[in-house]
Structures are given as structure tokens and as C-alpha cells.
Amino acid sequence: MLSKKNEQYIRSLSLKKFRQKYNNFIIEGDKMVRELLAQVPDQVEQIFALSPWIHQYDQKLKQAGISVQEVNERELKKISSLKTPNQALAIVRQWEPDFQLEQLKGSLSLYLDGIQNPGNMGTILRTADWFGIDWVICSPDCVDRFSPKVVQATMGALFSVKCVRQKFENLSLKKLNLPIYGAILKGEDLFKTTLKPHGLIVIGNEGQGIRPELLPFIDHPISIPPHHEARGTESLNAAIATAIICATFRGANTAP
């Protein structure tokens, strides 16, 4: 039986201040929890799940030494942030990958400047995973990657993409001789630009774009041109723009 104390604790983790207080967050759903067990089982603190789910994965859970509590559908609905709770919910310890600046050398990475929308953040992490981008660096004012909406939107990419928070000004990128690309409205046409297969791509805030103080650091301002028949749309969604840019970098027009 789910205790009132556990119910209150789990529900509190939907708020950033309690995720920070306990250094834990929530992962929900059969698929997400299975990926969690496959990739970072050592970060799992406890799982709450329906009886059939526990029975199906009992051996794996015992091997990993993970504490599991059975709940019924009514109890799972009480602690879930999903409209339709899906079999299992895990309390997970937050983690921060060990970041060294040299790890960006020779690879393609993203810097997110003030991304606020959880759906955008989650989709960007999922996009980074799809295109083999190992590092996503977030400005301190980005939305918390461990918030429930971000976690769900990543669809498991949270486990494979290394994500850290750093002030751009503290990165000392010039030491790496790394090309810095920035997505701005009046940049060079992305599809006509010769791109390097490595570098740092800066993606700005959904409404304000890249902060003015970061613009002097950008070597290569780039933009996605609208079709000549575009009917008044001023800009693309940040996550969609990131996907187009990443696909283009991974495409045939990259140069060594």
C-alpha cells in the first residue's frame, strides 16, 4: 500500500525546489523505466509499479538490487503526472556528467542559451541523440532538464546525451580553436554555407534569440532561410530549427 508520506514526496518532485532539495527526479512509463534500467540502473532509488509489470521484470530488478513497491492503478494515478499513467514510476538520483572542455574538441556540440520551454528542451536532447551529438551545454537559466515535461519529451535521450550547465563566458572556447556557429535570423544561409564536421552550435531563447553579449563570440552566424512562399511566419520553433541545423551539419555539405 502506498503511504501518504511517499505520495506527498513523489508529488513534490514535480517542483524544481524539491528536486533540488532531494537531488531526485521522476521517470514514468514502461518504456522510459525499462530504458532507465538498461542504461543507468545505478541511479534508481526506488520503483513503484503495477503487479504485472513487477512480475515481468522481477529477475532484472533483483539482479540490479532495486527496491520496488507494488501499487494499484488508483495509487499510480495519484503519484503520476501523466494523463494516462503507464505501469511504472521510478524515483531517480540526478546526475551531472564529468565535463572537461577538451571533450568538445573534434566533435559537434550544442550550447542552449536560455531555452525555457520544456518540450523544446526535451526535443532538442532527443535530436542531439539522433544525430550523435554527445554534449549539450545549457546556460544557467535554461529549463531544468529533470523536470517531468522535459524528461518525457526526451523519450530516453536523457540517458545517453551528456548535458551540463555552464556559463558561455566560462568555457574558454578559443583555446580549442573550435568554430562557433550561432543561429540568428540574419545569418548566412545555412544551406549555402560550407560547414565543418565539428564545432559548437549556439541556439538562442525561443523569443529573444541569442543574448547580445554572446554574439561577439560567434564566428559563423547562420540562419535557415524561409521559402519564398512563406506567409508571415517570423521564425521557427527552437527545437525544429535545431533539428534542421543538426541534419544539415551531418549532411553532405560538411567539409573537413
N, C-alpha and C positions, 0 to 999 in steps of 0.2 A: 504493500500500500504506500502511495506517495504521501510523505509527510508535508504538513503545512510549511515547515521550515524549508524543505527542499523546493517546494513550489515557489515560495517567495524568492529564494536565492536564484533559481533558474530564470524566473521572470525579470529579476533585477539586471541580469546580464544583457538585456536588450538596451540598456542605457550605458553610455560611454563611461560615466563616472564610476559605475560599479565594475565594468570590465577592467578599468584601470586599477580600482581598489583591490580586486581579487586576482588580477592578471589572467583571467579566464574569458572564454567566449563560447558561443553555442554553434554547433553544426547540426543541421537537421536533414532528415530524409534518408531512405535506404541507400541510394546511390552515393550520396555525399559521405555518409558514415562508412560505407564499405571502402571508398577511396581513402578516407582517413586512416582506416585500419591497415590498408595496403601500403601507404606511403609514410605516415608519421604516427605509428601506434604508440610510441613512447610519450607523445604529447597528450594522450587521452587520460582524463582524470576519472570520468565515470560515464556510463551509458544508461539511458532509460529507454526501454523498448518493449514492444508487444511480445507476447509469449511465442508466437510462430517465428518471429524474427530471431529471437534469442536461441530457439531450438535449432534453427537453420545454421547459425554461425557459432554455436556453442563451443566447438572444438577450437576454432580460431581465437575466440575470446579467451578461453582458458590458457592457450599457449602464450598469448600476449600478456596474461596476468591482469586483465582489465576488469574492473568492478562493474557489474551490470545489475540494474534493478528492473524487475518486471513491472510494467504499468498497463492499465487497461486503456481502451480508446478514449474514454472520458477524461482520464488523468493526463494522457498525452496531449489532448486538445487544450487542457488548462495551461500547460507549460510551453506549448508551441506558438511560434509567431507566424506560422503558415496558415492560410485559409483552410487548407486540407492537410492536416498532419500526416506524415508518411512513415510509420512503423518505428522509427528510431530517432533519438536525440542524444547528442554527446556534449558533455562539458569538456572543453579542450584548453590546455595551457597555451597562452600566447607565446610566440617565439620571434626572435629577431636574428636573422642570419648574420654571420660574421662578415662585415663589409670592409674590404680594402680597396682603395682607389685603383690599384693596379689591375684588379679583376675586370675593369671595363676596357682595358687595352685589347685591341684586336677583335672586339665584339660590338654588336649593336645593342644599345640600351635606351631606355626611356626615362625622361625626367618629367614628372607631372607637377605643374605649377598651379596649385590652388584648385584642384578638381574637387568639387563639392557634392556632386550627385552620386549617391551610392550605386545606382545602376550603371552609370558611366564608369566608375572606378572598377566595379566587378567585371564589366565587359572588356575594359582595357587590359586587365590582368589575364582574362581568358584569351584575348587577341595576342598578347605577348607570348603566352604559352603555345598558341597555334603556330606562330612564326618563329619559334625557337629563340625568343629573347629572354635571357636569363635574369637580367636585373631591371627592376622598375624602382626608380628613386622618387620619393614623394616629398614635396615641400611640407613643412610642419603644419600648414593649415589645410592640407588635404583631408578629406573624409577618412575616418578610421576604417582601415581595411578589415577589421574584425567585427564590424557592425553586421547585424543579421542580413540586411539587404545586400551589402557588398559580398558577403560570404556566399549567399545563394546565387548571385549573378556571376560569380567566378566559375561555377559549375565544376569545381575541383581544381582549377588552376592555382588557387591559393596555396596548394601543397607543393607545386613544382616551380613556380616563379618566385625568385628571391626579391623581396620587397622591403625597403628600408626608408626611414625618414631622415632627410639631410637638408640643410640649407644649401641652396645652389652656390652661394658665395663661399662656402667652406670646402668645396670639392677640389679646388686647385687643379682644374682640368687641363690647364695649359702645360702642366708638367708631362702629360701623357701625349701631347701633340695629337689630340683627338678632335676630329672635326665635329662641330656643334651645329646641328640643324634646328631651326625653330619654325613652327607652324604659325604663320601670320597671314593676314588677309592680302597684303600687298607684296608677298614674297615672290620669288621666281617660280615659274610654272613647274610643278613637281614632275610632270611627265616629259619635260624637255631638259631637265637638269641631269647632268652626269653625277650619279650618287656613288659614294664609297660604300663598300660592304660592311664597314664598321663606323662607329660614331655614336653620338648622343643626340637623341631626338627630343626636343622640348615641346610639350603640349600644354597649352595655357588653359586658364579658367574658362568655364562654359560661357560666361557672359562678358568677361573683361579681357580674355586672351592672356598672353604672356605679360607679366608685370614689366613696366617700362625700364626698371632698373636692371632687368636681366637682358634686355635687348643688345647692349654693347658686347655681351659675351658670345652672341650668336654669329658664327662665321657665315652660315648659309641660310638666309631666310627663304622658306619655301611655302608655297600655297597650292591648294587644289582648285584649279580654275572651274568655274561653273560652265555648263553647256550654254551655248548662245541662246537657247530657248528657255533658260531658267526664268521662272515667273515671280521674281521678287524675293526669294529666299536669300537672306543676308549671309548666312554661314551654315556650316554643317555641325551636327551634333559631335561633341568632342570624341566620343567613342568610335563613331563611324569614321571621322577624319583620321583617327589613329590607325584604324584597320586599313584604310586606303593607303596611308603613308607606309605602313609596315609592309603591305603587299608589294608596293612599288619598290621599296628597298630590296626586298627579296627576289624581285623580278629580273628580267633580262637586261635592264639598262644600268645595272650596277657596274662600277669599274673598280679594279684593284688600286 
